[in-house]
């Protein structure tokens, strides 16, 4: 085989190798995205299973609508005020990571939309008083997230409750191979 012919074959083999690596990388990246989304789903589900988190959710839901400063907030919640406050900071954090695209909007919507909106309404007087003294960045992502959920429900056809929308759903049949 002549040197020029060998060089052409080497170029073809190199090109096929690079193309194969690109295709393989594409599939690997898609698989990594699925794993990341699954991990995010589990993290959100675990959050709901925390006793402190669940207690904080209930505390904020049951708080009066007129808690417009930290003193009233702490007085109402007593020694459990950190639990209630951690709920607000959780919504703040989720808003930021949703905005950055680190976690899927629809996933967070499915898990928390109603709770976030209800909590934001309950905490609005406190948030507004904090912004008067500390600036507009106080709980900015909590507000942003609640507003995004509200806008989604107004402008899109928000899904029905899962127990209604999917009442006829049945799991896919397992194949022989997937049973083992």
C-alpha positions in Angstrom: 0.0 0.0 0.0 1.3 3.4 -0.9 1.9 6.0 1.7 -0.8 8.4 0.3 -3.3 5.6 0.3 -2.5 4.7 3.9 -2.7 8.4 4.9 -6.2 8.6 3.4 -7.3 5.5 5.2 -6.0 6.9 8.4 -7.9 10.1 7.9 -11.1 8.1 7.3 -10.6 6.0 10.3 -9.8 9.1 12.4 -13.0 10.8 11.2 -15.1 7.7 11.9 -13.5 7.5 15.4 -14.3 11.1 16.1 -17.8 10.8 14.8 -18.3 7.7 16.9 -17.0 9.5 20.0 -19.4 12.4 19.4 -22.4 10.1 19.0 -21.4 8.2 22.2 -20.9 11.5 24.1 -24.4 12.7 23.0 -26.0 9.6 24.5 -23.9 9.8 27.6 -24.8 13.4 28.2 -28.5 12.6 27.8 -28.2 9.7 30.2 -26.4 12.0 32.7 -29.3 14.6 32.4 -31.8 11.8 33.2 -29.8 10.8 36.3 -29.6 14.4 37.4 -33.3 14.9 37.0 -34.0 11.7 38.9 -31.7 12.8 41.7 -33.4 16.2 41.9 -36.8 14.5 42.1 -35.6 12.3 45.0 -34.2 15.3 46.8 -37.4 17.2 46.6 -39.4 14.1 47.7 -37.0 13.7 50.7 -37.5 17.3 51.6 -41.2 16.7 52.1 -40.5 13.6 54.3 -38.5 15.6 56.8 -40.5 16.0 60.1 -39.0 19.5 60.7 -39.9 20.6 57.1 -43.4 19.3 57.4 -43.9 21.0 60.7 -42.6 24.2 59.3 -45.0 24.0 56.3 -47.9 23.6 58.7 -46.7 26.5 60.9 -46.6 28.9 58.0 -50.0 27.8 56.7 -51.5 28.4 60.1 -49.9 31.7 60.9 -52.0 34.8 60.9 -52.0 37.0 57.8 -50.7 40.1 59.7 -47.2 39.1 60.8 -45.5 42.1 59.3 -42.2 42.2 61.3 -39.7 39.7 62.7 -40.8 40.3 66.3 -44.4 39.3 65.5 -43.1 36.4 63.5 -40.9 35.1 66.3 -43.5 35.7 69.0 -46.2 33.8 67.1 -44.0 30.8 66.2 -42.1 30.8 69.6 -39.1 28.5 69.9 -40.1 26.9 66.6 -39.6 30.1 64.5 -36.5 28.7 62.9 -38.6 25.9 61.3 -41.0 28.4 59.8 -38.2 30.6 58.7 -36.4 27.7 57.1 -39.5 27.2 54.9 -39.2 30.7 53.6 -35.4 30.2 52.9 -36.2 26.9 51.1 -38.6 28.6 48.7 -36.0 31.4 48.2 -33.3 28.8 47.3 -35.7 26.8 45.0 -36.6 30.0 43.2 -32.9 30.7 42.5 -32.1 27.2 41.3 -35.2 27.1 39.1 -34.3 30.4 37.5 -30.8 29.2 36.8 -32.1 26.0 35.2 -30.4 23.7 37.8 -33.8 22.1 38.5 -36.8 21.8 36.3 -39.6 24.3 36.7 -42.3 21.7 36.1 -40.9 19.4 38.7 -40.9 22.1 41.4 -44.4 23.1 40.2 -45.7 19.6 40.6 -44.2 19.2 44.1 -44.8 22.6 45.6 -46.8 25.1 43.6 -49.8 25.4 45.9 -47.7 25.5 49.0 -45.3 28.1 47.7 -48.2 30.4 46.6 -50.1 30.0 49.9 -46.9 30.6 51.9 -46.0 33.6 49.9 -49.4 35.1 50.5 -49.1 34.4 54.3 -45.5 35.9 54.4 -46.1 38.8 52.1 -46.5 41.4 54.9 -43.3 40.2 56.5 -41.4 40.2 53.2 -42.6 43.8 52.3 -41.6 45.1 55.7 -38.1 43.5 55.3 -37.8 45.1 51.9 -38.5 48.5 53.4 -35.6 48.2 55.7 -33.2 45.9 53.8 -33.9 46.5 50.1 -35.7 44.7 47.3 -33.5 41.6 47.4 -35.2 40.3 50.6 -36.9 37.0 49.6 -36.7 38.1 45.9 -36.6 34.5 44.6 -39.4 33.3 46.9 -41.5 36.1 45.4 -40.3 35.3 41.9 -41.1 31.6 42.2 -44.7 32.3 43.6 -45.3 34.8 40.8 -44.0 32.3 38.1 -46.4 29.6 39.4 -49.3 32.1 39.4 -48.5 33.3 35.9 -48.1 29.7 34.6 -51.6 28.9 36.0 -53.2 32.0 34.4 -51.5 31.8 31.0 -51.2 28.0 30.5 -53.7 25.3 31.1 -52.4 24.2 34.5 -52.7 20.5 35.0 -55.5 19.1 37.0 -54.8 17.5 40.3 -52.9 14.2 39.7 -55.6 12.0 41.4 -58.1 13.4 38.9 -56.0 13.8 35.7 -54.4 10.3 36.0 -57.2 8.3 37.7 -57.2 5.8 34.7 -53.4 5.4 34.6 -52.0 2.0 34.9 -48.3 1.1 35.1 -46.8 -0.3 31.9 -46.6 -4.1 31.6 -43.3 -5.5 32.6 -41.6 -7.6 29.9 -39.9 -10.8 30.7 -36.5 -9.2 30.4 -37.3 -6.4 32.8 -38.6 -8.8 35.5 -35.2 -10.4 36.0 
